[in-house]
Amino acid sequence: MNISVDLTLSPLQDDYEKHVIDFIKALRDSEFTVLENPLSTQIYGDYDKLMPFLNKEIKRSFEAVGISVLTMKVVKTDRSDYEPHF
């Protein structure tokens, strides 16, 4: 089953930008399709492969900061090819 995951990482510290960049680079280096915009990052792939990968990367990111918030939305379909029709 393919899924689409929308992620927004918000480390609550002064050097937040470095941690966000490190997280996005880890996503980019994966086997999954990754799309970015100014507000969030989307990653697409097979549920059984993507969720363990995200679990590992989220934990790694959380361990690197004092306090961090991650907002995640998961959709049960691959929306990587979405184009507005209006």
URWOZI-V354997 format. One record per pair of residues at least 12 apart in sequence whose ideal C-beta (glycine too) atoms are under 8 Angstrom apart, sorted by the first residue. I is the first residue (numbers start at 1). GAP is how many residues later the second one is. Records with the same first field share a line. If there is no record, write none. Layout:
I=GAP ; GAP
This chain:
1=45 ; 46 ; 47 ; 75
2=42 ; 43 ; 44 ; 45 ; 75 ; 76
3=41 ; 42 ; 43 ; 44 ; 47 ; 48 ; 71 ; 72 ; 73 ; 74 ; 75
4=38 ; 39 ; 40 ; 70 ; 71 ; 73 ; 74 ; 75 ; 76
5=37 ; 38 ; 39 ; 45 ; 49 ; 67 ; 68 ; 69 ; 70
6=34 ; 35 ; 36 ; 65 ; 66 ; 67 ; 68 ; 69
7=20 ; 33 ; 34 ; 35 ; 36 ; 47 ; 63 ; 64 ; 65
8=31 ; 32 ; 33 ; 62 ; 63 ; 64
9=14 ; 32 ; 52 ; 59 ; 60 ; 61
10=58 ; 59 ; 60 ; 61
11=50 ; 54 ; 56 ; 57 ; 58
12=53 ; 54 ; 55 ; 56 ; 57
13=52 ; 53 ; 54
19=42 ; 45 ; 46 ; 49
22=39 ; 42
23=34 ; 38
24=12 ; 17
26=31 ; 34 ; 35
27=14 ; 16 ; 30
30=13 ; 23
31=14 ; 18
32=12 ; 13 ; 17 ; 18 ; 21
33=12 ; 47
35=45
40=31
42=37 ; 38
44=34 ; 35 ; 36
45=33
54=18
58=12
